[in-house]
Amino acid sequence: MKTGYKERRIATTVVYHVFTFLLACVMIYPLVWMVMSSFKNSNEIFRTAAKLLPDKFSLENYRVGWQGFAGYGFSTFFKNSFIIAGLSTVGAVVSSAIVGYGFARIDFKFKNFWFACMLLAMMLPFQIIMIPQYIIFNKMGWVGSYLPIIVPQFFGQGFFIFLNVQFIKGIPIDLDEAARMDGCTIYSIFIRIILPLIKPSLVTSAIFSFMWRWDDFMTALLFLSDPMKYPVSYALKMFSDPTAGSDWGAMFAMATFSLIPIFLIFLTMQKYLVEGIASTGIKG
Amino acid sequence: MKNNQMTPKRKKTFTQVMNTPKVAGYVFILPFIIGFLAFLAIPMIFSLGFSFTRYNILKSPVFIGLENYKAMFTADPKFWKVFGVTMYYVLFSVPLRLLMALLVAMLLVKSTKMSGFYRAVYYLPSIIGSSVAVAILWKRMFASDGVINAILGIIGLPSDIAWLGRADTAIWTLIILAVWQFGSSMLIFLSGLKQIPISLYEAATVDGANGIQRFFKITIPMLTPTIFFNLINQLINGFMAFTQSYIITQGKPKDTTLFYTVYMYQNSFTYNKLGYGCAMAWFMVFVVGLLTLILFKTQKKWVYYESEG
């Protein structure tokens, strides 16, 4: 009787792992297929679509793809993406930490009103405000530059403000009180006490910000017209347009390449990503 | 601020003023206030104003009253078509994604040596799923000579389906892409599941409840706040979907995959009808706002909050 129970348990465990593992394979297959295809000969990709492994691994697609289009190589697009995502992230992280502290620790008039505005800003998608933003930025002469893409990031991002508020509220207020006794002002408490303690939420904000800005192509679609300034995301889109030819091998190679920074962040920072999502309950 | 005081004292007073909470609070949230007004509130008000005008970027706007809205509702058949397409997409992709997220979260709540690996694999697609790279991949996967047909061919099913060319299948390639990205919802469910006190399950087991009863009587009710939150978030995201339709299908065939936001973009920037685009944006604000409101109103009926219960 006892062995029967044990056997059944082992059987359940095996079924569990087989099922979960197979489903995981299905989930990941498209990505593996893309990566593997990027090493195939361009004409081999669709002739042998069902075969995962290439006949022989070739870096030819990467060489061709890297040359880009319209006279600009992908090195330019990568550089642009790093500039956009990098500056945006610095702006978003710093400003969101400052604003987060204000909401979490200080009492001032109409705080609830502004906090509601912040939640609204967090929920309101970019698609809704893209047209008037375009009109305004166009009037300001910013269209065609990185300014409309980067500058708004320097005024606090709802999701990161929220994350910081949650995190700061978890820090015992006694620390602030003790620092005030020692003569700290509201400002020096922020810099000396809070800032060093909220590193995890700063890191989480930085990771999400970088990934979102790296993936973002709508702002580039809207505000940029000179291929020299394209980020990787938008360059890929233009690269894949039928008019630019359809070298799928090169396209898969560059698509794979464009995901590498995200993959690296994902592999090294997964803990922060998971906690960021779990603690705020907001999509990443 | 206080100009009637003597110079030596003045600086100190300024510092003191800056150090009062009611001033310091505003100093800290000032970046947000400026950003909120400049990039959100004022553009929104402008947008409402433009929605009553005929406006292309070259000429000044001309006031035409409710003409844009009238044209939208009565004269533009494509408007209702894209609205319907978007509704269809939301109606299927959001529940399917949440269902998938919940089921996989139930699988992964059991902790084994493989848990970290499984979680990573299931989460990954939602991290990269909205990228252009994945959109391009999806387009090729579902091409006639793509990997989907190739695999169908191997297992002996019809393998010549033009997934992206047929009206009944094209939209489903986009829905599948949305469902594939269930990872972040799954993580939220996972953390919700872990917060359910184990004592509840034990008590239920003692009372003779089976697995299915425990699922419907404990797991689901305890998760309703998480489901509610996820639902609102995903609903907004669903209505705002853009990249998929814009890159993968470009609305083809015959606008059956043309999403609302893409049509709004086309009107504004391809056909240069910015006023019409603004009217469309405001209609979407109205629809999403209304749905969110309805969900909040029905909340009492089905969302269980522990502090009240």
Chai-1 contact restraints between the chains, C-beta under 6 A:
chainA,res_idxA,chainB,res_idxB,connection_type,confidence,min_distance_angstrom,max_distance_angstrom,comment,restraint_id
A,T20,B,L107,contact,1.0,0.0,6.0,A-B,restraint_1
A,T20,B,Y118,contact,1.0,0.0,6.0,A-B,restraint_2
A,A24,B,Y118,contact,1.0,0.0,6.0,A-B,restraint_3
A,A24,B,V121,contact,1.0,0.0,6.0,A-B,restraint_4
A,M27,B,V121,contact,1.0,0.0,6.0,A-B,restraint_5
A,M27,B,Y122,contact,1.0,0.0,6.0,A-B,restraint_6
A,I28,B,V121,contact,1.0,0.0,6.0,A-B,restraint_7
A,P30,B,M141,contact,1.0,0.0,6.0,A-B,restraint_8
A,W33,B,V147,contact,1.0,0.0,6.0,A-B,restraint_9
A,M34,B,L137,contact,1.0,0.0,6.0,A-B,restraint_10
A,F46,B,D145,contact,1.0,0.0,6.0,A-B,restraint_11
A,A49,B,G146,contact,1.0,0.0,6.0,A-B,restraint_12
A,A49,B,V147,contact,1.0,0.0,6.0,A-B,restraint_13
A,A49,B,A150,contact,1.0,0.0,6.0,A-B,restraint_14
A,A50,B,A150,contact,1.0,0.0,6.0,A-B,restraint_15
A,A50,B,I151,contact,1.0,0.0,6.0,A-B,restraint_16
A,A50,B,I154,contact,1.0,0.0,6.0,A-B,restraint_17
A,S95,B,P31,contact,1.0,0.0,6.0,A-B,restraint_18
A,I98,B,F28,contact,1.0,0.0,6.0,A-B,restraint_19
A,V99,B,I29,contact,1.0,0.0,6.0,A-B,restraint_20
A,V99,B,P31,contact,1.0,0.0,6.0,A-B,restraint_21
A,V99,B,F32,contact,1.0,0.0,6.0,A-B,restraint_22
A,Y101,B,F28,contact,1.0,0.0,6.0,A-B,restraint_23
A,G102,B,G25,contact,1.0,0.0,6.0,A-B,restraint_24
A,G102,B,F28,contact,1.0,0.0,6.0,A-B,restraint_25
A,G102,B,I29,contact,1.0,0.0,6.0,A-B,restraint_26
A,I106,B,P21,contact,1.0,0.0,6.0,A-B,restraint_27
A,I106,B,A24,contact,1.0,0.0,6.0,A-B,restraint_28
A,I106,B,G25,contact,1.0,0.0,6.0,A-B,restraint_29
A,D107,B,P21,contact,1.0,0.0,6.0,A-B,restraint_30
A,F108,B,P21,contact,1.0,0.0,6.0,A-B,restraint_31
A,F108,B,K22,contact,1.0,0.0,6.0,A-B,restraint_32
A,F108,B,G25,contact,1.0,0.0,6.0,A-B,restraint_33
A,F108,B,Y26,contact,1.0,0.0,6.0,A-B,restraint_34
A,K109,B,K22,contact,1.0,0.0,6.0,A-B,restraint_35
A,W114,B,I29,contact,1.0,0.0,6.0,A-B,restraint_36
A,C117,B,F36,contact,1.0,0.0,6.0,A-B,restraint_37
A,A121,B,F36,contact,1.0,0.0,6.0,A-B,restraint_38
A,A121,B,L40,contact,1.0,0.0,6.0,A-B,restraint_39
A,P125,B,M240,contact,1.0,0.0,6.0,A-B,restraint_40
A,Q127,B,M240,contact,1.0,0.0,6.0,A-B,restraint_41
A,Q127,B,T261,contact,1.0,0.0,6.0,A-B,restraint_42
A,I128,B,A281,contact,1.0,0.0,6.0,A-B,restraint_43
A,I128,B,V285,contact,1.0,0.0,6.0,A-B,restraint_44
A,I129,B,P43,contact,1.0,0.0,6.0,A-B,restraint_45
A,I131,B,S268,contact,1.0,0.0,6.0,A-B,restraint_46
A,I131,B,G277,contact,1.0,0.0,6.0,A-B,restraint_47
A,I131,B,C278,contact,1.0,0.0,6.0,A-B,restraint_48
A,P132,B,P43,contact,1.0,0.0,6.0,A-B,restraint_49
A,P132,B,F46,contact,1.0,0.0,6.0,A-B,restraint_50
A,P132,B,S47,contact,1.0,0.0,6.0,A-B,restraint_51
A,Q133,B,P43,contact,1.0,0.0,6.0,A-B,restraint_52
A,I136,B,P43,contact,1.0,0.0,6.0,A-B,restraint_53
A,P152,B,F39,contact,1.0,0.0,6.0,A-B,restraint_54
A,F155,B,P31,contact,1.0,0.0,6.0,A-B,restraint_55
A,F155,B,I34,contact,1.0,0.0,6.0,A-B,restraint_56
A,F155,B,G35,contact,1.0,0.0,6.0,A-B,restraint_57
A,G156,B,P31,contact,1.0,0.0,6.0,A-B,restraint_58
A,G156,B,F32,contact,1.0,0.0,6.0,A-B,restraint_59
A,G156,B,G35,contact,1.0,0.0,6.0,A-B,restraint_60
A,T185,B,N19,contact,1.0,0.0,6.0,A-B,restraint_61
A,I186,B,N19,contact,1.0,0.0,6.0,A-B,restraint_62
A,I186,B,A24,contact,1.0,0.0,6.0,A-B,restraint_63
A,D215,B,S130,contact,1.0,0.0,6.0,A-B,restraint_64
A,D215,B,S131,contact,1.0,0.0,6.0,A-B,restraint_65
A,F217,B,V132,contact,1.0,0.0,6.0,A-B,restraint_66
A,S233,B,V132,contact,1.0,0.0,6.0,A-B,restraint_67
A,L236,B,V132,contact,1.0,0.0,6.0,A-B,restraint_68
A,K237,B,V132,contact,1.0,0.0,6.0,A-B,restraint_69
A,S240,B,I136,contact,1.0,0.0,6.0,A-B,restraint_70
A,A255,B,A133,contact,1.0,0.0,6.0,A-B,restraint_71
A,A255,B,I136,contact,1.0,0.0,6.0,A-B,restraint_72
A,S258,B,A133,contact,1.0,0.0,6.0,A-B,restraint_73
A,L259,B,I128,contact,1.0,0.0,6.0,A-B,restraint_74
A,L259,B,A133,contact,1.0,0.0,6.0,A-B,restraint_75
A,I262,B,I128,contact,1.0,0.0,6.0,A-B,restraint_76
A,F266,B,I127,contact,1.0,0.0,6.0,A-B,restraint_77
A,V274,B,L187,contact,1.0,0.0,6.0,A-B,restraint_78
A,I277,B,S184,contact,1.0,0.0,6.0,A-B,restraint_79
A,I277,B,L187,contact,1.0,0.0,6.0,A-B,restraint_80
A,A278,B,L187,contact,1.0,0.0,6.0,A-B,restraint_81
A,A278,B,S191,contact,1.0,0.0,6.0,A-B,restraint_82
A,G281,B,I188,contact,1.0,0.0,6.0,A-B,restraint_83
A,G281,B,F229,contact,1.0,0.0,6.0,A-B,restraint_84
A,K283,B,S184,contact,1.0,0.0,6.0,A-B,restraint_85
A,K283,B,N233,contact,1.0,0.0,6.0,A-B,restraint_86
A,G284,B,S184,contact,1.0,0.0,6.0,A-B,restraint_87
